[in-house]
């Protein structure tokens, strides 16, 4: 194997036969040729492995790791463990990329000596509909709607700002080049939770990165709203993301790098999860869960996470009236074991919408 590969593309695959060919075609047809593509077959039960073998027989840059089903986080870690590239690119098995994606981003990476290089993002909501996410446009303040290339240098003074902004706006691991040495030097990997694995991984990336490039001249195409292998039940997702945040905070404390400001931002991110920025409590994910699942998550928050993440202190010092109102309502629900609170909020929202749009 070539020890001087420029990019290692890692694709975790679980029963993704419907879109896998489109994904792989977008990889092997890259104008940039110096890459390896590590496909981690995570115990697929459909024809995904056969498709991978078909492509590997045609293109020796495609490598296959086949394993029993252990989840996407461990699959990505297994891909990382054998990756030889200077940069890492994660691609989900139902997504695809522009033909010049690797060429353009790698050129940017070398030019700016970048730790992270973001491409543009289009989200597919069905096979025939797409829209530009443009989730990073706030960093191109002069021409927000015409942002093509932006270079950002991060130091210890502005790190909390960019940590907060990037983390809330772009928590996924795919759609960017990541300098492998950054991951190796700082022992960055995916935590063991099977779901919501990108959140903590991205946070650790942002904690150590010094140079970021945003280049929207090429795009990553993210498929959403389909029944695919990466879709999980809402209650499992919420539990996983909270557990990953807890592991992240414990990890940050154990690293002993005097990152109190970053730890506080991690706590605030949990506030966002609970109180509406990700729309979980406010009529979102939990409102669609079973009463049993909602009760379990309520008890986790009440008995563990509120104290661990210092949420009460942060909320008491929060400037947002909306967050404080949600906090008051949520604490009332906790005190009186009102587990139907998210469902009631959803009903209230829908009633208000009916009257608003009359």
C-alpha positions, 0 to 999 in steps of 0.5 A: 500500500502506498504510504503517501496517499493524499486523501483517505475517503471513509464510507461506513456502509450498512444496507445501503444498496439503493444509493450505494452505486451513486455514492461510489460512482461519485468517488471513482470519477473524481478528477483527483486521483490520489486517494484510497476509498475505505468502505466499512461494511457494517454487517449489511443484510442486503446486497451492499457487500456485493456492490462493494466487491464489484467496485473493488474488482474494477478499482484497486483504490477501493478497500473493503473492511467487512465486520459484524454490525457494531455501529457507525461510530466504531465503523468510522474508527476502524476506517481511521485505524487503517487510513494512510491519507494525509487528509480524511474525508467521511462520506455517508453511503447514501450521499455523493460529491461533486466530481472536483470535490477532492481536487478543489478541497485538497488544493485549498488544504495545501495552499492554506495549510488547513486543518479543516476544509469545508465544501458546500452542502446541498440537502436532498429531501427526495430524489428530485428536490434539493436546496443549498444549506449554506450553513456557514454563510455567517462567516462570509459577512461581506457577501453572505449570499455569494460566499465562495472561499473563506479562510479563517485562522483560529487562536486561543482568543477567538477559539470559543467564538468559532467553537460555538458558531461552527459547532451549532451550525455544522456538527457533522463529520462528513463533507470536509477534509480533516488533516489526519495528523490533527486527529493523531496528535490529539487522540481524536476519535468517535466515542462508543455510542452507536448514534449521534457520533458526529457531535463530540467528534466535531467538537474535539476537531474544533478544539484543536484546529488552527486553520479552516477553509470554506470553499463553496465552489464544490458541493457535498450532497446529503440525502435526508428524509428517506428511510435509510440505514442511518435513520434512528428512533428519536428517543435513541438519538436523544439519549445517544447525543446526551451520553456523547456530550457527557463523555465529551465533557469528561474527556475535556476535563481529563485532558487537563488543558485549562479549557474551562471556556470550551467546557462551558460552551459544551454545557451550553450546547446541551442547553441548546439540545434540550431547549429548542435550538435543535427543536428536541423538547419544543415540539420536536423529536421527543414529542413523537416518542412513546410516553415510556421513552420520554419518561426515561429521558426526563429521569436521565435529565433530572437525576444526572445531566442537570447537575453534571452539565451545570445547567441550572447555573448556566440557565440562571445566567442566560440572557435569552428570555425564551430559554428561561421560559422553556427552562421554567416550564421544563423544571415544572414538568420535572418537579411534577413528573409531567412527562407529556410536556413535549407532546402538550407543547406540540399540540399547543404549537399546532393550535397556534399555527392554525389560528396564525394562518387563518 
